[in-house]
Amino acid sequence: MKKRRLGMTGLVVSEICMGTMTFGEQCDEPLSFEIMDKAYDHGIDFYDAAELYPVPPSAETFGTTEEIVGRWMKTKPRDTVLIATKITGPGHGWFTPPVRHGMTMLDRHQLIRGVDASLQRLQTDYIDLYQTHWPDHGMRYEEIMETLTELVRQGKIRAFGCSNETCWGLMKSLWAADTHGLDRYETVQNNFSLINRRCESELAQVCRKEQISLLPYSPLAGGVLTGKYLNNQYPEGARFSGYLQHGNARQKSMTHRFINPRSLEATARFQAIAEARGMSLTTMATAWSKQHDFVGSTIIGASTLAQLDDSLKAADLLLDDETLAAIDEVDNEIPLSFGEDGLRRL
């Protein structure tokens, strides 16, 4: 497995990162261990969690994923595993998270509480990459950067990054860090896939010019790019199947952003491209994601051992120019298929 440096840090990680948001909900602890062991044996040394996980979040289960990852880490030499986790974003906006009774604004108090709780659940004395799960644009970035820098100095975290951040927010944070002599966000973890290529425009420019690494999450678009939702199928146990049947209004809206006539048409065409080249769509989508120069590590997920196989086949795969051109043709003809109101969405 090839490796890349994250930003300008000392963190050099595998090009594929193992996401863990299913651990503790779709996957029990023994299965979660098996998935992480298989990833580890295939050269993946980078694992991404969050205090809010597993998904869908609940007051009864939040923190369970970190606890599972922490117990698994005890089976490996600590220095061979790089752990990323996230502090929940502010709870006074689009979503009130079931963490700290919804009091999750990104001020100094909450950042310190959050990192200490994650360290305890992970059973470790340091976190390799600590990330803000989503931004708090009502906070002064100076306070966020100052507190995170303090945590680096204390040795509790090695580096920090952000997730679901806008180009404005990322540049504002870099300005605050430069102006006040603070450490900076070294990574940004945003949604990026064959049906959601927005990161290739302004965010890619920021990443390249400022040496920030993108950590794409959902390279399979929540499972859409496996093809399992084609032909109006909603498999039992699939994430969006559950959201449609039992989800709240926001979860149902999210489902329609990922699964709509345009995204399914694009997916069918991508699947044909992959099959004509003797690979699965999962393999092609994962390889496409990690092939971008501004990407540090692509985050994959799994709820079964078998689901890992096609993603792992992308490890040493480089898509040729003909394949990339065929992919671009679909995107040109069906642009912004992620979200029916595409341009207004992150």
Residue pairs with C-beta under 8 A, 6 or more apart in sequence:
1 14
1 15
1 16
1 42
1 43
1 44
1 45
1 315
1 316
2 14
2 15
2 315
2 316
3 12
3 13
3 14
3 15
3 45
4 12
4 13
4 15
4 213
4 295
4 296
4 297
5 11
5 12
5 213
5 296
6 12
6 13
6 129
6 159
6 161
6 186
6 187
6 213
6 215
6 296
6 297
7 159
7 161
7 185
7 186
7 187
7 211
7 212
7 213
7 296
8 186
8 211
9 158
9 159
9 186
10 158
10 159
11 82
11 128
11 129
11 158
11 159
11 186
13 45
13 46
13 82
13 296
13 297
14 43
14 44
14 45
14 46
14 297
15 290
15 297
15 298
15 315
16 44
16 46
16 286
16 290
16 297
16 298
16 300
16 311
16 312
16 314
16 315
17 44
17 46
17 47
17 48
17 84
17 215
17 297
17 298
17 299
17 300
18 35
18 36
18 39
18 44
18 46
18 47
18 48
18 299
18 300
19 48
19 217
19 299
19 300
19 301
20 32
20 36
20 47
20 48
20 49
20 53
20 65
20 68
20 69
20 301
21 49
21 50
21 53
21 54
21 55
21 65
21 301
22 32
22 54
22 55
22 301
22 302
22 303
23 29
23 32
23 35
23 53
23 54
23 64
23 65
23 68
23 69
24 32
24 53
24 54
24 61
24 64
24 65
24 67
24 68
25 54
25 55
25 56
25 61
25 64
26 54
26 237
26 303
27 35
27 302
27 303
29 68
29 71
31 304
31 305
32 68
32 69
32 72
33 68
33 72
33 75
34 305
35 302
35 305
35 308
36 47
36 69
36 72
37 72
37 75
38 305
38 308
39 47
39 308
39 312
40 76
40 81
42 308
42 312
42 315
43 315
45 80
45 81
45 82
46 82
46 84
46 297
47 69
47 81
47 82
47 83
47 84
48 84
48 85
48 189
48 215
48 217
48 299
49 65
49 66
49 69
49 83
49 84
49 85
49 86
49 122
50 65
50 66
50 85
50 86
50 88
50 133
51 62
51 63
51 66
51 85
51 86
51 87
51 88
51 99
51 114
51 117
51 118
51 121
51 133
52 62
52 86
52 88
52 97
52 98
52 99
52 133
53 62
53 64
53 65
53 66
54 61
54 64
54 65
55 239
56 243
56 247
56 251
57 97
57 98
57 99
58 98
59 98
62 97
62 98
62 99
63 99
63 117
63 121
66 85
66 118
66 121
66 122
67 121
67 122
69 83
69 122
70 121
70 122
70 123
70 124
71 123
73 81
73 83
73 122
73 123
73 124
74 123
78 124
82 128
82 129
83 122
83 124
83 127
83 128
83 129
84 127
84 128
84 129
84 130
84 131
84 161
84 215
85 118
85 122
85 127
85 129
85 130
85 131
86 130
86 131
86 132
86 133
86 163
86 189
87 104
87 106
87 110
87 111
87 114
87 115
87 118
87 130
87 131
87 132
87 133
88 97
88 99
88 100
88 104
88 114
88 133
89 97
89 104
89 106
89 132
89 133
89 134
89 135
89 136
89 164
90 104
90 105
90 106
90 134
90 136
90 138
90 139
91 97
91 99
91 102
91 103
91 104
91 105
92 102
92 105
94 250
95 250
96 102
97 104
100 110
100 113
100 114
103 110
104 110
104 114
105 136
105 138
105 139
106 132
106 135
106 136
106 139
106 144
107 139
107 143
107 147
108 143
108 146
108 147
111 144
111 147
111 148
111 151
112 147
112 151
115 127
115 130
115 151
115 156
115 157
116 156
118 127
118 130
119 125
119 126
119 127
119 156
125 155
125 156
126 155
126 156
126 157
126 158
127 156
127 157
127 158
128 157
128 158
128 159
129 157
129 158
129 159
129 160
129 161
129 186
129 187
130 148
130 151
130 157
130 159
130 160
130 161
131 160
131 161
131 162
131 163
131 187
131 189
132 144
132 160
132 161
132 162
132 163
132 165
133 163
133 164
134 163
134 164
134 165
135 162
135 164
135 165
135 166
135 169
136 144
137 169
140 176
141 169
141 172
141 173
141 175
141 176
142 176
142 179
142 180
142 182
144 173
144 176
145 173
145 176
145 177
145 180
145 182
145 183
145 184
146 180
146 182
148 157
148 160
148 183
149 177
149 182
149 183
151 157
151 160
152 158
152 159
152 160
152 183
159 183
159 186
159 187
160 183
160 185
160 186
161 185
161 186
161 187
161 188
161 189
161 213
161 215
162 169
162 170
162 173
162 185
162 187
162 188
162 189
163 188
163 189
163 190
163 215
163 217
164 189
164 190
164 191
164 346
165 173
165 185
165 188
165 190
166 346
167 202
167 203
167 206
170 185
170 188
170 203
170 206
170 210
170 212
171 206
171 210
173 184
173 185
174 184
174 185
174 210
176 182
177 183
177 184
177 185
178 184
185 212
186 212
186 213
187 212
187 213
187 214
187 215
187 296
188 203
188 207
188 212
188 213
188 214
188 215
189 214
189 215
189 216
189 217
189 299
190 199
190 203
190 214
190 215
190 216
190 217
190 346
191 216
191 217
191 218
191 338
191 346
192 198
192 199
192 214
192 216
192 217
192 218
192 219
192 289
192 295
193 216
193 218
193 219
193 220
193 221
193 225
193 285
193 289
193 338
194 221
194 225
194 266
194 270
194 285
194 288
194 327
194 330
194 331
195 221
195 224
195 225
195 258
195 263
195 266
195 267
195 337
195 338
196 218
196 221
196 338
196 339
197 331
198 336
198 346
199 214
199 216
200 292
203 214
204 214
204 292
204 294
206 212
207 213
207 214
207 294
208 293
208 294
212 294
213 294
213 295
213 296
213 297
214 292
214 294
214 295
214 296
215 295
215 296
215 297
215 298
215 299
216 289
216 295
216 298
216 299
217 299
218 299
218 301
219 225
219 285
219 286
219 288
219 289
219 298
219 299
219 300
220 226
220 282
220 285
220 286
220 300
220 301
221 258
221 263
221 267
221 285
221 338
222 239
222 240
222 258
223 229
223 238
223 239
223 240
224 240
224 258
224 259
224 263
224 264
224 267
225 267
225 270
225 281
225 282
225 285
226 280
226 281
226 282
227 267
227 268
227 271
227 281
228 235
228 238
229 235
229 238
229 240
229 259
229 264
229 267
230 264
230 267
230 268
230 271
234 240
234 241
234 244
235 241
237 303
240 255
240 258
240 259
243 251
243 252
243 254
243 255
244 252
244 255
247 255
256 340
257 338
257 339
257 340
257 345
258 338
260 337
260 339
260 340
262 334
262 337
262 340
263 337
263 338
265 334
265 337
266 330
266 331
266 334
266 337
267 281
269 330
269 334
270 281
270 284
270 285
270 327
270 330
271 281
273 284
273 323
273 326
273 327
273 330
274 280
274 281
274 283
274 284
275 281
277 284
277 323
279 313
279 317
280 310
280 313
282 310
282 311
283 310
283 311
283 313
283 314
283 317
284 314
284 319
284 323
286 298
286 300
286 310
286 311
286 314
287 314
287 317
287 318
287 319
288 319
288 324
288 327
289 295
289 298
290 297
290 298
290 314
291 318
291 319
291 324
300 308
300 311
302 308
302 311
319 327
336 342
336 343
338 345
339 345
